Each structure stands twice: as C-alpha cells, then as structure tokens.
Amino acid sequence: MRRKQLGLSLGALMAGAFVFIVLALLGMKVAPSYLEFFTIKKAVVALSAEKRGASPNDIRKSFDQRAQVDDINTIKGSDLEITKEGNEIVINAAYRKEIPLFGNVGLHIDFAASSRE
C-alpha cells in the first residue's frame, strides 16, 4: 500500500509567505508609533512624580526638554492637559497618529496617555 505524502504544496507555501510578509511590513510601520507612545507615557508619569509643586508652564518646559532628548516629535508641551486633583498633578496627552501604508490607504490611531494609571 502507498502512504499518502504529507507536507505543504507550493501554493500553500506562497500564500503563507505572503501573509507573513504583509504582517511583518504592517508591524514595521506601526511599531515606531507605539514605541513613541510608550516614551510619551513614561515622560508624563515621570513629570507628574517629579514636579509636584511646579506650575503648568514649568511642566510644559520640562516636557519639551525631555521630548528633545527622547526624540518625541508628535506632541509638544503646549499640547499637554495639566490639572490638579488634591495634592496630585495629573498630566494628560492625547493625539492622533496617521500612518500611511500604501497608495491612498492609511491607518489612524488615537493615543491617550495619562499620569494617572
């Protein structure tokens, strides 16, 4: 008796490779935006802890200095929403990132970072 051969056909291998390549390209386009978001969130949380008695202008200047060092280009200190709740300073940053994929197709992601967890 002949045994049935197991494995992938060339068509299945090509389809799998296509899906893998598309997902890898999408990941390479989207990953920098998420890395920048996590850097912004880290800066907002650190500023909230460091600048407890500072004025909003001082906090914005400090954010701009951090943004220059950490290569944050999406938002500026003037885009931050700074409020005081009790003795705690709450800093919020919300923005939309547009990522062009190909042709007229793009991706819009709304990010929102807050010093309150």
Phi and psi in degrees as a GROMACS rama.xvg file:
@    title "Ramachandran Plot"
@    xaxis  label "Phi"
@    yaxis  label "Psi"
@TYPE xy
-86.5906  138.738  ARG-2
-89.9019  144.451  ARG-3
-75.1172  134.248  LYS-4
-75.7644  143.541  GLN-5
-110.737  149.412  LEU-6
146.106  -173.915  GLY-7
-99.9961  144.96  LEU-8
-83.5554  166.772  SER-9
-62.5203  -38.136  LEU-10
-63.9033  -42.0615  GLY-11
-67.0127  -37.9171  ALA-12
-64.4855  -42.3179  LEU-13
-66.4355  -41.9156  MET-14
-64.0947  -42.6281  ALA-15
-63.737  -41.3669  GLY-16
-64.7297  -39.4754  ALA-17
-62.4217  -46.9687  PHE-18
-62.009  -43.3642  VAL-19
-62.2395  -43.3505  PHE-20
-66.5008  -41.8473  ILE-21
-63.0198  -43.7994  VAL-22
-66.0737  -37.7495  LEU-23
-65.6836  -42.7654  ALA-24
-65.144  -41.2382  LEU-25
-61.8632  -43.2066  LEU-26
-62.2596  -39.1688  GLY-27
-70.171  -26.3566  MET-28
-80.0211  -35.4489  LYS-29
-88.7966  -31.4455  VAL-30
-56.3076  -44.0926  ALA-31
-60.1888  -34.2264  PRO-32
-65.6842  -41.5759  SER-33
-69.911  -36.5862  TYR-34
-63.2598  -40.9989  LEU-35
-65.9916  -38.674  GLU-36
-61.1158  -45.0518  PHE-37
-66.4602  -31.645  PHE-38
-67.0151  -41.6226  THR-39
-63.0061  -45.1108  ILE-40
-61.4392  -42.4149  LYS-41
-62.682  -40.8231  LYS-42
-66.9323  -40.4884  ALA-43
-65.3206  -43.8042  VAL-44
-65.821  -41.8661  VAL-45
-65.1753  -41.9981  ALA-46
-64.6414  -37.7579  LEU-47
-63.6061  -37.7646  SER-48
-75.8853  -37.0478  ALA-49
-76.9275  -41.3121  GLU-50
-102.633  56.8661  LYS-51
-63.3358  -40.8677  ARG-52
-106.574  11.9116  GLY-53
-81.3575  158.959  ALA-54
-80.3861  160.431  SER-55
-57.394  -35.9846  PRO-56
-64.6324  -39.429  ASN-57
-64.7658  -39.1803  ASP-58
-65.7083  -42.0633  ILE-59
-64.3573  -40.8492  ARG-60
-64.031  -41.8616  LYS-61
-64.3058  -38.8878  SER-62
-64.0389  -43.0148  PHE-63
-61.1026  -37.9823  ASP-64
-66.2396  -43.5263  GLN-65
-63.7209  -39.3  ARG-66
-63.6618  -35.8922  ALA-67
-67.3612  -40.0449  GLN-68
-73.3896  -42.276  VAL-69
-87.9551  3.78736  ASP-70
59.0191  51.1555  ASP-71
-96.7722  114.947  ILE-72
-111.627  -11.2969  ASN-73
-75.6018  -43.6465  THR-74
-127.616  163.468  ILE-75
-121.331  172.72  LYS-76
-61.2821  -30.2674  GLY-77
-70.343  -16.277  SER-78
-85.7268  -8.34281  ASP-79
-76.3991  143.204  LEU-80
-103.909  115.079  GLU-81
-114.762  122.742  ILE-82
-130.215  164.054  THR-83
-122.29  123.697  LYS-84
-120.558  103.639  GLU-85
70.2759  -126.292  GLY-86
-94.9906  0.58162  ASN-87
-101.13  136.264  GLU-88
-92.5841  127.531  ILE-89
-111.177  123.781  VAL-90
-113.635  127.009  ILE-91
-119.678  140.773  ASN-92
-134.734  120.942  ALA-93
-129.986  135.77  ALA-94
-157.621  164.458  TYR-95
-114.549  133.582  ARG-96
-111.76  128.862  LYS-97
-104.685  123.23  GLU-98
-116.301  111.807  ILE-99
-73.5133  132.017  PRO-100
-98.5882  -65.0484  LEU-101
-161.394  144.421  PHE-102
55.9094  -126.947  GLY-103
-93.9804  7.58198  ASN-104
-94.9099  132.346  VAL-105
-144.929  176.797  GLY-106
-129.658  131.102  LEU-107
-110.198  128.118  HIS-108
-126.054  128.821  ILE-109
-96.1734  120.113  ASP-110
-107.637  145.262  PHE-111
-144  116.501  ALA-112
-114.006  142.652  ALA-113
-140.61  147.458  SER-114
-76.2301  -16.7399  SER-115
-88.4476  128.372  ARG-116
